[in-house]
Amino acid sequence: MTLDELNFDWRSIEILQALTQADEALETSVIRDATAVEDNRRILYRVTEHLEPAGLVTTTQPNRDGTTIPPKKVTLTETGREATQSIQNNRDGDNTLEDLPGLVDQLQAEVDALTEKVTTVEEQLTQVDKQLAERRETDAAVSNALTDLDERLTALEKNRIVSD
């Protein structure tokens, strides 16, 4: 199969580009985070059904540690590196009408991924705000307790001086 015969969708191309940028083997979850590909299932499908059979990537399954199955690691081959560069060179500014549905799909996936990240950050921010409010309440209670103890200590010292 020549590079001209390879007709990858945007998800496969994003996986290849993520591997090129990483310059090392990546777990599928890292690939998911680095791309707009929605889930590991889609990544594994493209890797095992398209990219690996074409000789563009290799996969390794680390040894099982207990009952947990570790994620697969995907490595870009030299052929994969060349293919990624060739795809990038051929795609720069050469979009056609036929490319539009795929581009819209890709953009929608990117928007969805970013929306999910924003939602996650907003949830984390809400949690931090809640913790900060609780911390302020605790600090105020501690401050009040210290003031009370200071007043008691002052009263005890006055009583001791008077009784001496």
Steps between C-alpha positions, in 0.01 A plus 500: 500500500651832394450831673280608211263211573465595866185701554477568870227690676586795722508285814772276360696804387466661845631180660801500267568868568478449878751216475730713283495785750555271798805330353440199729250222561169632629221333691158525339376730777785743430414491129137576590606799709732629226239475224133567440433126470215437741588172665754219524273264305527718188875530546549125540282429197703731278829372637421128470289507183672768293829640625670184625408286195640778279828480694472856629491412871582214730323417823620338817298375792696541826493207740200473725556633851258308719145506369531830313566486127735785411419713196662424167794708392514620141826583326540673165720311253737672260248429223236662718720805548546531124128448438408768754736746334363409157140537617581836655671622183207387284232647727642850545237723339367236261152447646228410255123490522523127577718582802239727661289233678813353657628845595166591658503168688855570618416854610191377685707239682758766591226732628346213699839410650568862594150539643556192713833639623338836583223322689758300695695815586179678605408207726848506651474876552165457675655237726797727577264790576306276738821387671618860523172607663529212748860599569397861564234381745757283677751787508234732646410242765867452589552876514198539731627218720845661519346836590292330770806320638699823494225677696487215753876506538495875558224459761695223674815711504306795651351272766844361583649848531211613724525193722880529540 
